[in-house]
């Protein structure tokens, strides 16, 4: 757990001086890919404006070519965006919604929110991490990744 805290502090410090949210996303993607050995692809998707019917690729780092555009009714990314909840699949071969690489075994997708008003939040982006290893995303790992996504959401507001 201390490594999680160190990375979150690093991301928070960088965010205070970052030149925009895409820069922050790129640094988070790079550092998670470097530091977390089982994170083989780390990236962000933005909600496509103005229609909000799909997700489009943002900053990422990883060892395979990602999907450039994902309709909201497709894949684990679409499921997370439409439900507004984190999607964790530790055996993607058993989930027919998974759209990515045959090499991937585990996937987590965390929606990123900004406050649209005082009452309602809206999904504006997602943090997606894929691993070549089954059972990568346990509860502490999920909490850490959700904290990274929440940090990005605060900088997007």
C-alpha positions in Angstrom: 0.0 0.0 0.0 2.8 2.5 0.6 3.7 2.4 -3.1 0.1 3.4 -4.0 0.4 6.4 -1.6 3.7 7.5 -3.1 2.3 7.4 -6.7 -0.9 9.3 -5.7 1.2 12.0 -4.0 3.4 12.2 -7.1 0.3 12.5 -9.4 -1.2 15.2 -7.1 2.0 17.2 -7.1 2.4 16.9 -10.9 -1.3 17.9 -11.4 -0.7 21.2 -9.6 1.8 22.3 -12.3 0.6 20.3 -15.3 -0.1 22.0 -18.6 -3.6 20.7 -18.9 -5.4 17.5 -18.1 -4.0 15.6 -21.1 -0.5 16.1 -19.7 -1.6 14.8 -16.3 -3.2 11.8 -18.0 -0.1 11.0 -20.0 2.1 11.2 -16.9 -0.3 8.9 -15.0 -0.4 6.4 -17.9 3.4 6.4 -18.2 4.1 6.1 -14.5 1.5 3.4 -13.8 2.9 1.4 -16.8 6.4 1.8 -15.5 5.8 1.2 -11.8 3.1 -1.4 -11.8 4.6 -4.4 -13.5 1.3 -6.1 -14.3 -0.2 -3.0 -16.0 0.6 -3.8 -19.6 -1.7 -1.1 -21.1 -2.8 2.1 -19.3 -4.8 4.7 -20.9 -7.7 7.2 -20.9 -10.8 7.5 -23.0 -12.8 10.7 -23.3 -16.5 10.9 -23.8 -17.0 12.0 -27.4 -18.5 15.4 -27.7 -21.0 16.7 -28.5 -23.1 13.5 -28.9 -21.8 11.5 -25.9 -22.5 8.3 -27.8 -19.0 6.9 -27.8 -15.6 7.0 -26.1 -12.5 8.2 -28.0 -8.9 7.4 -27.2 -6.9 9.8 -25.1 -3.4 9.6 -23.7 -2.1 6.0 -23.2 1.0 3.9 -22.8 1.2 0.2 -23.6 2.3 -2.7 -25.6 -0.5 -3.0 -28.1 -2.7 -0.9 -30.3 -5.8 0.3 -28.6 -9.4 0.7 -29.9 -9.7 4.3 -31.2 -13.4 4.7 -30.7 -15.8 2.6 -28.5 -19.6 3.0 -28.8 -21.2 3.2 -25.4 -23.1 0.0 -26.1 -19.9 -2.0 -26.7 -17.2 -3.4 -24.5 -16.2 -3.1 -20.9 -15.4 0.6 -21.5 -19.0 1.2 -22.7 -20.4 -0.7 -19.7 -18.5 1.4 -17.3 -19.5 4.6 -19.0 -23.2 3.7 -19.1 -23.4 2.3 -15.6 -21.2 5.0 -14.0 -19.5 2.2 -12.0 -16.1 0.6 -12.1 -15.9 -2.6 -14.2 -13.4 -5.2 -13.1 -13.0 -8.4 -15.0 -10.2 -10.7 -13.9 -10.8 -13.2 -16.7 -11.7 -11.4 -19.8 -12.0 -14.6 -21.8 -15.1 -15.4 -19.8 -16.8 -12.0 -20.5 -18.3 -11.6 -23.9 -18.3 -7.8 -23.6 -14.4 -7.7 -23.8 -13.2 -6.2 -27.1 -9.4 -6.0 -26.8 -6.3 -8.0 -27.4 -6.2 -11.8 -27.1 -3.1 -11.4 -24.9 -5.1 -9.6 -22.1 -6.4 -11.6 -19.1 -7.6 -8.9 -16.8 -9.2 -5.4 -17.3 -10.4 -2.6 -15.1 -12.3 0.4 -16.3 -13.0 3.3 -14.0 -15.3 6.2 -15.0 -14.1 9.7 -14.4 -16.7 12.2 -13.3 -17.0 16.0 -13.1 -19.8 17.8 -11.3 -22.4 18.9 -13.9 -24.3 20.6 -11.2 -24.5 20.5 -7.4 -26.7 17.4 -7.6 -25.6 15.4 -10.7 -22.2 14.1 -11.8 -21.5 13.2 -15.4 -19.0 10.6 -16.8 -16.5 12.6 -19.0 -13.7 10.1 -19.3 -12.4 6.7 -18.2 -9.2 5.2 -17.0 -8.6 1.8 -18.5 -5.9 -0.7 -17.5 -5.3 -4.0 -19.0 -3.0 -6.8 -17.8 -1.6 -10.0 -19.4 -2.1 -11.7 -16.1 -5.4 -13.1 -14.7 -6.6 -11.9 -11.3 -4.6 -8.7 -11.4 -7.2 -6.3 -10.0 -7.9 -7.2 -6.3 -9.9 -4.8 -4.0 -6.8 -2.8 -2.9 -5.7 -2.4 -6.5 -9.2 -1.3 -7.5 -9.3 1.3 -4.7 -5.9 2.7 -5.9 -7.0 2.9 -9.5 -10.2 4.6 -8.5 -8.2 7.1 -6.6 -6.1 7.9 -9.7 -9.3 8.4 -11.7 -10.8 10.6 -9.0 -7.7 12.8 -9.0 -8.0 13.3 -12.8 -11.7 14.1 -12.4 -10.8 16.9 -9.9 -8.4 18.4 -12.4 -11.1 18.3 -15.1 -13.7 20.3 -13.1 
